[in-house]
Amino acid sequence: MKRVIDRLTARLSQFRRRSPHLVAGIAVGVVVLTLLGARFVDMTGDARPVARQASFSEVTALADGGQIKRIEIVPGGIAQVRIETTAGEHVETLVPGQSDFLRALVRPGVDARFIDPVVPGLRFREVLDIIFVLLLLSSIGLVVRASPLGQRTRSRLAVRPAERLDDVAGIDEVRGELLEVVRYLRDPAPYIAVGAKVPRGVLLAGAPGLGKTLMAKALAGEAEVPFFAASGSDFVELFVGNGARKIRALFKQCRKAAPCILFIDELDALASARSSNPNGGGDREHDQTLNAFLVEMDGLSSRDGIVVVAATNRTDVLDPAVLRPGRFDRRVQVPRPDAKGREKILRVHTRNVPLAADVDLAELGAGTIGMSGADLANLVNEAALHAARQGLREVAAASFHYAQDRVLVGVARESSSMHDDDRRVAAIHEAGHALVALRCKHSDRVARVTIVPHGDAAGFVLRLPDRDRVVISRDRLEDDLAIALGGRAAEELVFGDGSATTGAASDLQRATEVCREMAGRYGMFPETGLMTYLGHEMSPQALAALDDTVRSRLEQAYARACRVLNDERDALHRIADRLIDVGTIDGAEALALADNATPQRAIA
């Protein structure tokens, strides 16, 4: 019972903290209902039967006949008399206030009461009515204030972030772009003296997870100025005018705390393009909120000391008025980190992580191509969690390999029990991918081959590029097509025609997408020429020509994979048998099984 009471008390306390106005409104409402009940009881308690008006002579006759049971008299020049007869009837009359007339009515045995006349002024019941009305109005006001219609912008707490620019690694060019903002916020006098205008707004654009929010915090921390954070969705309201009011209140608060940095995350939620419908269609609330934001940005000057930093990964949907000079003067594209950048990011995230001697962050950074800063932070955390589960005091390379597999393809399902036939098919399939990759000149390095299920995959071949590439050649893409179809080719080569399984579904999908891009976007095949097909309206004839080209090129890539595997059946079986025995092998062992560790040889 005590636990239930404690839990209920905690819930009520939490509710009170989250909705103080609503709680106060409910409390006042309870008081109002209580007073209303008291008022009702008072009214019903004082209720009297309806009395008949009678003449003085009739009342005198009742007194002479001994028919008066109770009498109430309000003295005065004209006395008010109320009588209850022995028959239960109630009558009222007015009589002269002299004592002789009153004495004629009051006879022995009659319950007579003299009631003081009412003093002019407010009676208790009237005071109670006034209090009731005031409390009712207060209750309504508090409840409305707690509702979305009555809510105003909550004060945002300005913080001084602990992050510094040294905590942001891998994007040195971006950091250099923003150092000028830091210098201005620290000491604006030199800029003002020469009439220089520091950017009012800085727009950070890039894919998710590249460190845009961290960069904004580091700017405020490095400049040692207050940091206000908001999201574009904070200003999306149902009722017209609420979003604009929030915008004005936020900028007013920033001006009081200047110099400061105002960070708006997911700017596209606030500043997406307005409707161009000439008939006035569109979202009025959104348009009004955006207009208020544009006006506030126009009102900023270099002397205000406010720098608006916004982040988005959808610059294509922003309203053109937001991007013009004078609002967001500086647009900074945040790129994905290169190999050196990823190594620096890993060093930042492993500052407090004890690493084993076999961990090479440079090699790990080179092998995590395409990963963002958030991906790398997750990689380090997953490796540390794996080491902790293993009872290790240091994070070894094996833990990073486990984390890399988990991030790329999912969690290893070690407990999954595969039938021997399915395990054999998976081994042949993955061996086919690996062997074709080893024999292709432009293939990325084979790092691991496994038939241990990960996520939805029954196995995979992990290939890691040896360097970052800005562009990809046609030869490399054609090698990727042959490698993707190597699994299906190995299955049909070993088990015969008609033995193809569903295990190649993702391979076929990926190969089709790459081949379609090569034909329709990059103009790499003579059949389709240099014309771009994808992204434009295509005629039925052009679409048919594109499909024919993709089908023909996929068949050529499949034939190429079959040729490699048919020439090296023994190598294919050696790799597959080893996978069945141990489950996972690295790239060096796969190469040794293929040709006794001889150098790779390219195929024609």
Secondary structure, DSSP 8 states (H G I E B T S, - for coil): -HHHHHHHHHHHHHHHHH-HHHHHHHHHHHHHHHHHHHHHHHHHHT-----EE--HHHHHHHHHTT-EEEEEEE-SSEEEEEEEETTS-EEEEEEE-SHHHHHHH--TT-EEEE-----SS--HHHHHHHHHHHHHHHHHHHHHHHSTTT--------B--S--GGG--S-HHHHHHHHHHHHHHH--HHHHHTT----SEEEEE--TTSSHHHHHHHHHHHHT--EEEEEGGGG--SSTTHHHHHHHHHHHHHHHH-SEEEEEESTHHHHB-----TTS-S-HHHHHHHHHHHHHHHH--TTT-EEEEEEES-GGGB-HHHHSTTTS-EEEE-----HHHHHHHHHHHTTTS-B-TT--HHHHHHT-TT--HHHHHHHHHHHHHHHHHTT-SSB-HHHHHHHHHHHHH--B-TT----HHHHHHHHHHHHHHHHHHHH-TT--EEEEEE-S-BTTBS-EEEEE-SS--SS--HHHHHHHHHHHTHHHHHHHHHH-TT---GGGHHHHHHHHHHHHHHHHTS--STTTTT---TTS---HHHHHHHHHHHHHHHHHHHHHHHHHHHHTHHHHHHHHHHHHHHSEEEHHHHHHHHHTT-------
